[in-house]
Amino acid sequence: MNDLTQTFTQVPATPLSIGLTDFIDEFGDELLDSLNRSNPPVYAGDANGARQLVMDGLKRTPFPAQAEVVQAIAALLLDRNEQAGVINAEMGTGKTMMAIAVAAVMHSAGYRRTMVISPPHLVYKWRREILETIPDARVWVLNEPDTLVKLLKLRQEIGEPYDGRQEFFILGRVRMRMGFHWRLACWQRSAAGGRLMAGCPDCGRVLEDQEGNLITVEEFHREERRRRCPHCEAALWTLMRPGRADGGNRRSTILKSMCRIPTIGPVRAERLLNDFGEDFLASMLVDNVSEFINLMDAKGNFIFSDRQAKRMERAMANIEFGFGEGGYQPTEFIKRYLPDGFFDLLVVDEGHEYKNSGSAQGQAMGVLAAKARKSVLLTGTLMGGYADDLFYLLFRILTQRMIEDGYRPNARGSMAPAAMSFMRDHGVLKDIYTERDGESHKTAKGKKLSVRTVKAPGFGPKGIHRFVLPFTVFLKLKDIGGNVLPDYQEEFVDVPMSPEQASAYQRLAATLTAELRQALARRDTTLLGVVLNVLLAWPDCCFRTEVVKHPRSRDTLAFVPAIFGDEELMPKEQALVDLCLAEKAKNRKVLTYTVYSGTRDTTSRLRRVLEQAGLKVAVLRASVDTARREDWILDQVDRGIDVLITNPELVKTGLDLLDFPTIAFLQTGYNVYTLQQAARRSWRIGQKHPVRVVFFGYAGSSQITCLQLMAKKIAVAQSTSGDVPESGLDSLNQDGDSVEMALARQLIAA
């Protein structure tokens, strides 16, 4: 016993310290082998030959790395029979192509119909890519006012013989959750005294109110809810076109629809209607667009020139016309009138957009996922930093798994307690205690202690192991290999403010920070958003007078006159001009992002500044319809522009802006999703030039702090995208505030 004691006491007591990254580099292979033994992967590279043959038979075949993703998802859904899978692929890796290939493989296994939920501006891009990939595919676009007509036709075809062609149904997420327009409808019955009483159109009985009094037509139409006849249960309302309670003017509808087509204005549209008639033109626009483009006059001459026809053909590929039934929420129709499993596969594009608890489109997506046999979620940014980003998304596509783990609605149908339980189990919650001196009592002084719980960024390893890894396939652009993509470079340019600009900013920051401290001392957070927005925006907007008012009292908190005139260039503008001129000399176009395109609009000034430098500039605004943005940008490229200015929110998803290999951020905003998506708009499959992304920030301003905080949040988001930040899992919890709150704390502490 003494010998043993002596032996143990000679062992060094100093603990071995090794970084997580070094530890994984040293022991990663052994850890991976152990993990694979305890948790065998769904797909380990053993490709299914039959599924590969299906992909080889497509018009466009996936790259090897894309094919591996398709094999993995197919193994998950078909071999493991799981409810859903997630393709978490970096922006530009071809998620659309992979989803179409998955649908083709599933079709070979008996999955006939695929429903695609798409951002509104990508509906027709999905249709185009499906038709370019799958031979003989039948594609239905459910994104126009005639969606109800198509769904009714679809229901009538239930039970008809199947011709073997794969079917796709593309639904824009805005149309998906839009309700229908309706108006009250009754039968007018004459009564004593010349009064018109409201009667049921079906059974003819005069309607009564809750007290049993007969209702006049005027009183009936004052009601604001849909109702049914208490005698025969007939509906006392009817569908209508928005803004056209009287049934509307069909000629006016066709006229407006034709004016949406390039090269056709009101005068020409009116002349065409007079020459060919409403019914003839409407039938062509709905069923045969090609026939309309090749329209001939009485002498056999084409109405439209070759140049006009070419523009019309490109634009009308992204336009659909409807002159039939009124709107009706497609999700509601599918839930009520189509059988469960009618849609075999649901593909949810930009899946992270459906993470919010109370959003109409999130709930609509959940309804469609419940009706489909299988679901596939596509995203490039699965998580924005917080565990509850995933809770509602997971509950909608993996309902059974979540219920098995105890996350279910309470007795009142609310999911809030389950969401909080999920946060406590797998996320990070901070309990903040505040102690204040209370009023003096008769015998002693008291203290008031309050506690509040706030969420913090982070998602625990247990949650990743339980809910992310078993259902998610990760793909990075670097994994595609084969020299498919050019180099990608990000750089930050720290722009010094002019002396007068810096001095005015310091005075403004000192004044507003003092006001904010006083307000927060009174537990008043009203000024928080105002102060942050002004300090972030002012350096870029100091060409106009800045008046900061209290949002409630309307008292003036600060006043700063304009620092720069119309003809003077601000430092950041000069840096942008220099960048654009240098890139133009290399024959490279520049995509410029500014988040101030609304109330603080800077786009008009930027356009003027760049045009004065000899550059050809276009500004993409929100007024350009979402479905037309891709075509609009192509038109501008055809015009030979050098710079495109826009808000990153307008192009953050789906658009392939390959013509702009240089991207410049004048500001970033707070949204991690938007920043990551917008930065990769041109670094995508098909890009042949090196991609350069430049971030501009004014030195010594809140913009620099905001950029640093955004970098931290991106590191957290990467933890659920297959990346572990260099600082290890500790980095998931090191910063518990949102970007706005962290920025406010640093501002007050300064």
ZAMARGU-4260 file (C-alpha; in steps of 0.2 Angstrom, whole numbers, plus 5000, padded with zeros to 4 digits):
<rodrens>
0) 5000/5000/5000 | 5014/5012/5004 | 5023/5008/4988 | 5007/5012/4978 | 5005/5028/4987
5) 5023/5033/4984 | 5020/5029/4965 | 5005/5040/4963 | 5012/5055/4972 | 5026/5056/4960
10) 5014/5059/4945 | 5015/5078/4940 | 4999/5087/4945 | 5000/5101/4932 | 4985/5098/4920
15) 4988/5097/4901 | 4981/5112/4892 | 4977/5111/4874 | 4966/5121/4862 | 4950/5114/4855
20) 4956/5116/4837 | 4973/5108/4841 | 4964/5094/4850 | 4953/5090/4835 | 4968/5091/4823
25) 4977/5078/4835 | 4963/5066/4839 | 4950/5070/4825 | 4952/5053/4816 | 4950/5043/4832
30) 4935/5054/4838 | 4927/5052/4820 | 4929/5033/4821 | 4921/5032/4838 | 4907/5043/4833
35) 4903/5033/4817 | 4903/5017/4827 | 4891/5024/4840 | 4880/5034/4828 | 4881/5025/4810
40) 4879/5038/4797 | 4863/5037/4786 | 4874/5039/4770 | 4893/5035/4770 | 4897/5037/4752
45) 4890/5020/4746 | 4880/5027/4731 | 4864/5019/4725 | 4867/5014/4707 | 4849/5015/4702
50) 4847/5033/4709 | 4863/5038/4700 | 4856/5032/4684 | 4841/5043/4687 | 4853/5058/4689
55) 4863/5053/4674 | 4847/5053/4663 | 4843/5071/4667 | 4845/5085/4654 | 4858/5093/4666
60) 4867/5082/4678 | 4873/5087/4695 | 4891/5089/4700 | 4898/5074/4710 | 4897/5084/4726
65) 4879/5088/4722 | 4875/5070/4718 | 4882/5065/4735 | 4869/5077/4743 | 4855/5070/4733
70) 4860/5052/4737 | 4861/5056/4756 | 4844/5065/4756 | 4836/5050/4746 | 4844/5038/4759
75) 4836/5048/4773 | 4819/5049/4766 | 4817/5032/4757 | 4829/5020/4766 | 4827/5027/4784
80) 4809/5033/4780 | 4811/5049/4789 | 4798/5063/4788 | 4810/5077/4782 | 4827/5082/4777
85) 4837/5098/4776 | 4850/5103/4763 | 4860/5116/4772 | 4871/5122/4757 | 4881/5137/4755
90) 4875/5151/4744 | 4879/5147/4726 | 4881/5128/4727 | 4865/5125/4717 | 4852/5120/4730
95) 4838/5122/4716 | 4847/5109/4705 | 4850/5097/4720 | 4831/5099/4725 | 4826/5095/4707
100) 4837/5080/4707 | 4830/5074/4723 | 4813/5075/4716 | 4818/5065/4701 | 4825/5051/4712
105) 4810/5051/4723 | 4799/5050/4707 | 4808/5034/4702 | 4802/5028/4719 | 4784/5032/4716
110) 4783/5050/4722 | 4773/5058/4708 | 4769/5076/4713 | 4782/5088/4720 | 4776/5105/4728
115) 4789/5119/4729 | 4787/5134/4740 | 4797/5148/4733 | 4801/5166/4736 | 4790/5176/4725
120) 4803/5183/4713 | 4810/5165/4710 | 4794/5156/4705 | 4797/5157/4687 | 4816/5153/4689
125) 4810/5137/4697 | 4799/5133/4682 | 4813/5137/4670 | 4826/5126/4679 | 4814/5112/4681
130) 4810/5112/4662 | 4828/5113/4658 | 4832/5098/4669 | 4818/5085/4669 | 4812/5078/4652
135) 4794/5080/4650 | 4790/5087/4667 | 4773/5095/4669 | 4774/5112/4679 | 4760/5121/4687
140) 4763/5138/4693 | 4751/5142/4708 | 4756/5161/4710 | 4743/5171/4700 | 4724/5175/4703
145) 4719/5160/4694 | 4727/5148/4707 | 4710/5143/4713 | 4704/5138/4695 | 4720/5127/4694
150) 4717/5119/4711 | 4699/5115/4706 | 4705/5107/4690 | 4718/5097/4700 | 4705/5091/4712
155) 4694/5085/4697 | 4708/5075/4690 | 4710/5064/4706 | 4708/5046/4701 | 4711/5048/4683
160) 4724/5037/4675 | 4742/5043/4677 | 4752/5046/4662 | 4769/5044/4670 | 4775/5062/4668
165) 4782/5070/4684 | 4772/5085/4691 | 4778/5100/4699 | 4768/5113/4708 | 4777/5130/4712
170) 4769/5141/4724 | 4775/5158/4729 | 4776/5160/4748 | 4767/5177/4748 | 4752/5169/4738
175) 4753/5154/4749 | 4747/5163/4764 | 4736/5177/4756 | 4718/5175/4761 | 4703/5178/4749
180) 4693/5193/4746 | 4674/5192/4749 | 4658/5202/4751 | 4642/5198/4760 | 4628/5192/4749
185) 4609/5191/4752 | 4592/5190/4744 | 4583/5206/4745 | 4564/5204/4750 | 4552/5218/4750
190) 4542/5221/4766 | 4528/5232/4773 | 4533/5251/4772 | 4544/5248/4757 | 4559/5241/4767
195) 4571/5229/4760 | 4574/5214/4771 | 4589/5202/4770 | 4585/5184/4765 | 4594/5169/4762
200) 4598/5166/4744 | 4596/5147/4746 | 4580/5144/4757 | 4573/5161/4755 | 4570/5164/4774
205) 4571/5181/4781 | 4587/5183/4792 | 4586/5188/4810 | 4598/5196/4822 | 4603/5188/4839
210) 4587/5196/4847 | 4576/5189/4834 | 4573/5205/4825 | 4572/5205/4806 | 4587/5212/4797
215) 4586/5225/4783 | 4598/5224/4769 | 4607/5239/4775 | 4610/5232/4792 | 4615/5215/4784
220) 4629/5224/4774 | 4635/5233/4789 | 4641/5217/4797 | 4660/5213/4796 | 4660/5194/4797
225) 4656/5180/4786 | 4640/5171/4792 | 4629/5157/4787 | 4610/5155/4786 | 4604/5148/4803
230) 4591/5138/4794 | 4599/5130/4780 | 4618/5133/4783 | 4620/5141/4766 | 4635/5154/4765
235) 4629/5172/4765 | 4645/5178/4756 | 4654/5176/4740 | 4671/5178/4733 | 4676/5194/4724
240) 4690/5202/4715 | 4699/5215/4726 | 4692/5232/4724 | 4678/5226/4713 | 4663/5223/4723
245) 4651/5224/4708 | 4660/5211/4698 | 4672/5222/4690 | 4675/5227/4672 | 4683/5212/4662
250) 4689/5224/4648 | 4699/5235/4661 | 4707/5219/4668 | 4713/5213/4651 | 4719/5231/4647
255) 4729/5232/4663 | 4736/5214/4660 | 4742/5218/4642 | 4751/5234/4648 | 4762/5223/4659
260) 4770/5217/4643 | 4785/5226/4637 | 4782/5238/4622 | 4764/5238/4624 | 4756/5254/4631
265) 4738/5259/4635 | 4735/5266/4617 | 4741/5250/4608 | 4732/5239/4621 | 4716/5248/4617
270) 4719/5246/4599 | 4722/5227/4600 | 4706/5225/4610 | 4696/5234/4597 | 4704/5224/4583
275) 4703/5207/4591 | 4691/5207/4605 | 4692/5203/4623 | 4688/5184/4623 | 4701/5181/4609
280) 4715/5190/4618 | 4711/5184/4635 | 4711/5166/4629 | 4728/5168/4621 | 4736/5177/4636
285) 4730/5163/4648 | 4733/5147/4637 | 4745/5152/4622 | 4757/5166/4625 | 4767/5161/4609
290) 4752/5164/4599 | 4750/5181/4606 | 4768/5186/4602 | 4766/5180/4584 | 4749/5189/4582
295) 4745/5194/4564 | 4734/5207/4556 | 4721/5205/4543 | 4734/5206/4529 | 4745/5192/4537
300) 4759/5204/4544 | 4765/5201/4561 | 4759/5214/4574 | 4775/5215/4583 | 4793/5217/4576
305) 4807/5204/4579 | 4815/5216/4592 | 4798/5218/4601 | 4794/5199/4600 | 4811/5195/4608
310) 4808/5207/4623 | 4791/5201/4625 | 4796/5182/4625 | 4809/5185/4638 | 4797/5195/4649
315) 4782/5184/4647 | 4791/5169/4653 | 4790/5177/4670 | 4772/5183/4669 | 4756/5174/4671
320) 4739/5181/4667 | 4722/5177/4675 | 4705/5182/4671 | 4695/5169/4681 | 4690/5166/4699
325) 4694/5177/4713 | 4708/5174/4725 | 4708/5160/4738 | 4721/5155/4750 | 4729/5140/4741
330) 4735/5133/4758 | 4717/5133/4764 | 4711/5124/4749 | 4724/5111/4749 | 4720/5108/4768
335) 4702/5106/4765 | 4699/5099/4748 | 4714/5088/4744 | 4718/5072/4752 | 4733/5069/4764
340) 4748/5064/4754 | 4741/5071/4738 | 4758/5080/4736 | 4772/5067/4738 | 4786/5079/4741
345) 4787/5097/4748 | 4802/5107/4744 | 4804/5123/4754 | 4816/5135/4747 | 4824/5148/4758
350) 4818/5137/4773 | 4825/5149/4786 | 4811/5162/4781 | 4798/5151/4790 | 4806/5151/4807
355) 4795/5164/4816 | 4782/5158/4828 | 4767/5169/4823 | 4770/5172/4804 | 4756/5168/4792
360) 4768/5161/4780 | 4777/5150/4793 | 4760/5143/4798 | 4755/5140/4780 | 4771/5131/4777
365) 4767/5120/4792 | 4750/5115/4785 | 4758/5110/4768 | 4772/5100/4777 | 4758/5091/4786
370) 4749/5087/4770 | 4764/5081/4761 | 4772/5063/4763 | 4790/5070/4764 | 4798/5087/4765
375) 4815/5094/4760 | 4821/5111/4767 | 4833/5121/4757 | 4843/5135/4766 | 4860/5142/4766
380) 4859/5150/4784 | 4849/5137/4794 | 4852/5147/4810 | 4853/5165/4814 | 4862/5162/4831
385) 4847/5158/4843 | 4840/5141/4847 | 4822/5147/4845 | 4827/5151/4826 | 4825/5132/4824
390) 4811/5127/4836 | 4796/5132/4825 | 4805/5127/4809 | 4809/5110/4817 | 4791/5108/4824
395) 4784/5111/4806 | 4794/5099/4797 | 4798/5086/4810 | 4782/5086/4821 | 4783/5068/4826
400) 4801/5070/4833 | 4797/5086/4842 | 4782/5078/4850 | 4792/5063/4855 | 4804/5074/4865
405) 4789/5082/4874 | 4788/5099/4864 | 4769/5100/4861 | 4756/5113/4863 | 4748/5117/4880
410) 4730/5115/4884 | 4726/5132/4876 | 4735/5127/4860 | 4750/5139/4863 | 4767/5134/4858
415) 4776/5147/4869 | 4779/5136/4884 | 4786/5122/4873 | 4798/5135/4864 | 4804/5141/4881
420) 4807/5123/4886 | 4817/5120/4870 | 4827/5135/4874 | 4831/5129/4891 | 4836/5112/4885
425) 4846/5116/4870 | 4849/5135/4869 | 4855/5149/4880 | 4845/5159/4892 | 4851/5173/4903
430) 4843/5178/4920 | 4846/5196/4923 | 4844/5202/4941 | 4841/5220/4945 | 4842/5226/4963
435) 4836/5244/4968 | 4834/5253/4984 | 4816/5253/4989 | 4806/5266/4999 | 4810/5267/5018
440) 4798/5257/5029 | 4793/5262/5047 | 4807/5250/5054 | 4819/5247/5040 | 4825/5251/5022
445) 4820/5238/5009 | 4827/5233/4993 | 4818/5228/4977 | 4824/5213/4967 | 4818/5210/4950
450) 4823/5196/4938 | 4820/5195/4919 | 4825/5181/4907 | 4832/5185/4890 | 4838/5173/4876
455) 4856/5173/4870 | 4864/5166/4855 | 4870/5148/4855 | 4864/5130/4852 | 4870/5116/4862
460) 4879/5100/4856 | 4864/5089/4862 | 4852/5099/4851 | 4864/5098/4836 | 4866/5080/4839
465) 4847/5077/4841 | 4839/5089/4828 | 4852/5095/4816 | 4865/5081/4812 | 4852/5066/4809
470) 4842/5076/4796 | 4854/5088/4788 | 4867/5087/4773 | 4880/5101/4773 | 4888/5107/4757
475) 4901/5120/4755 | 4907/5129/4739 | 4924/5123/4742 | 4918/5105/4743 | 4912/5105/4725
480) 4930/5106/4719 | 4935/5103/4701 | 4939/5122/4698 | 4920/5125/4697 | 4922/5141/4706
485) 4934/5155/4705 | 4943/5164/4720 | 4933/5173/4733 | 4940/5187/4743 | 4932/5198/4757
490) 4941/5214/4763 | 4937/5228/4774 | 4940/5247/4770 | 4942/5258/4785 | 4937/5275/4778
495) 4943/5290/4789 | 4930/5304/4791 | 4934/5322/4786 | 4939/5333/4801 | 4922/5343/4801
500) 4912/5327/4799 | 4922/5318/4813 | 4919/5333/4825 | 4901/5334/4821 | 4899/5315/4824
505) 4907/5316/4841 | 4896/5330/4846 | 4881/5321/4840 | 4886/5305/4848 | 4890/5313/4865
510) 4873/5322/4865 | 4862/5307/4860 | 4872/5295/4872 | 4869/5306/4887 | 4850/5307/4883
515) 4850/5288/4881 | 4859/5285/4898 | 4846/5296/4906 | 4832/5287/4898 | 4838/5270/4902
520) 4841/5275/4920 | 4822/5278/4921 | 4820/5261/4913 | 4814/5269/4897 | 4820/5261/4881
525) 4810/5272/4869 | 4826/5281/4863 | 4836/5265/4860 | 4832/5262/4842 | 4832/5281/4838
530) 4849/5283/4844 | 4857/5268/4836 | 4849/5271/4819 | 4855/5290/4819 | 4873/5286/4824
535) 4874/5272/4811 | 4866/5282/4797 | 4872/5300/4800 | 4890/5298/4793 | 4882/5292/4777
540) 4868/5304/4777 | 4877/5320/4782 | 4873/5329/4766 | 4857/5334/4773 | 4851/5342/4789
545) 4848/5330/4804 | 4835/5333/4816 | 4833/5320/4830 | 4816/5321/4839 | 4810/5311/4854
550) 4798/5298/4847 | 4785/5302/4861 | 4786/5320/4866 | 4793/5326/4849 | 4806/5337/4858
555) 4821/5340/4848 | 4836/5330/4855 | 4849/5335/4843 | 4852/5346/4827 | 4866/5344/4815
560) 4867/5355/4799 | 4872/5347/4782 | 4891/5345/4782 | 4893/5341/4763 | 4885/5350/4748
565) 4878/5343/4733 | 4894/5344/4723 | 4905/5338/4737 | 4910/5320/4739 | 4910/5312/4756
570) 4925/5301/4760 | 4915/5285/4758 | 4908/5291/4741 | 4925/5295/4735 | 4931/5277/4740
575) 4917/5270/4731 | 4920/5280/4715 | 4938/5275/4716 | 4934/5257/4717 | 4921/5257/4703
580) 4933/5266/4691 | 4947/5254/4695 | 4935/5239/4692 | 4928/5247/4676 | 4946/5248/4670
585) 4947/5229/4673 | 4930/5227/4664 | 4922/5221/4680 | 4904/5227/4685 | 4901/5232/4703
590) 4885/5228/4714 | 4884/5242/4727 | 4873/5239/4743 | 4865/5253/4753 | 4852/5249/4766
595) 4846/5267/4766 | 4834/5266/4751 | 4818/5272/4760 | 4816/5287/4771 | 4835/5291/4772
600) 4837/5287/4753 | 4855/5288/4748 | 4853/5280/4731 | 4849/5295/4721 | 4864/5304/4727
605) 4875/5289/4724 | 4869/5287/4707 | 4872/5306/4703 | 4890/5305/4711 | 4894/5289/4701
610) 4887/5296/4684 | 4897/5312/4686 | 4913/5301/4687 | 4908/5294/4670 | 4900/5278/4676
615) 4884/5271/4669 | 4873/5267/4684 | 4856/5258/4687 | 4846/5258/4704 | 4835/5243/4708
620) 4821/5249/4719 | 4807/5240/4728 | 4794/5246/4716 | 4801/5234/4703 | 4790/5219/4705
625) 4798/5204/4713 | 4794/5192/4699 | 4802/5204/4687 | 4818/5208/4696 | 4829/5195/4687
630) 4823/5201/4670 | 4825/5219/4675 | 4843/5217/4680 | 4847/5208/4664 | 4839/5222/4654
635) 4851/5234/4663 | 4866/5223/4659 | 4861/5223/4641 | 4861/5242/4642 | 4879/5241/4647
640) 4879/5248/4665 | 4894/5248/4676 | 4886/5249/4693 | 4870/5242/4700 | 4864/5250/4717
645) 4851/5242/4727 | 4846/5237/4745 | 4853/5220/4749 | 4835/5214/4755 | 4829/5215/4737
650) 4842/5203/4730 | 4847/5193/4745 | 4839/5176/4739 | 4840/5166/4723 | 4846/5178/4710
655) 4862/5174/4701 | 4871/5191/4698 | 4885/5183/4689 | 4888/5199/4679 | 4894/5208/4695
660) 4910/5200/4701 | 4914/5214/4713 | 4902/5218/4727 | 4903/5234/4739 | 4894/5235/4755
665) 4892/5254/4760 | 4882/5247/4776 | 4877/5230/4782 | 4862/5232/4793 | 4859/5220/4808
670) 4852/5204/4799 | 4865/5190/4798 | 4854/5181/4785 | 4854/5195/4773 | 4872/5199/4775
675) 4878/5181/4771 | 4866/5179/4757 | 4869/5196/4749 | 4888/5194/4750 | 4887/5178/4739
680) 4876/5184/4725 | 4889/5182/4712 | 4900/5169/4719 | 4890/5155/4712 | 4891/5140/4700
685) 4894/5148/4683 | 4905/5162/4689 | 4921/5163/4679 | 4929/5178/4687 | 4937/5180/4704
690) 4924/5188/4716 | 4929/5202/4727 | 4918/5208/4742 | 4922/5225/4750 | 4915/5232/4766
695) 4916/5250/4769 | 4915/5258/4787 | 4918/5275/4794 | 4933/5274/4806 | 4928/5279/4824
700) 4910/5277/4821 | 4896/5265/4827 | 4898/5257/4810 | 4914/5248/4814 | 4907/5241/4830
705) 4892/5235/4821 | 4903/5226/4808 | 4913/5218/4822 | 4897/5212/4831 | 4890/5205/4814
710) 4906/5195/4812 | 4903/5187/4830 | 4885/5183/4825 | 4890/5175/4809 | 4903/5164/4819
715) 4888/5158/4829 | 4877/5154/4814 | 4891/5144/4807 | 4890/5132/4821 | 4874/5124/4814
720) 4881/5125/4796 | 4895/5112/4799 | 4908/5124/4805 | 4915/5126/4822 | 4923/5143/4825
725) 4941/5144/4830 | 4938/5148/4848 | 4928/5132/4850 | 4911/5129/4857 | 4914/5142/4870
730) 4911/5155/4857 | 4893/5150/4855 | 4889/5158/4872 | 4902/5172/4874 | 4891/5186/4868
735) 4873/5185/4874 | 4865/5200/4866 | 4857/5204/4849 | 4867/5215/4838 | 4857/5230/4842
740) 4858/5227/4861 | 4877/5224/4861 | 4879/5240/4851 | 4869/5249/4863 | 4879/5242/4878
745) 4896/5247/4870 | 4889/5264/4865 | 4884/5268/4884 | 4900/5260/4890 | 4911/5271/4879
</rodrens>
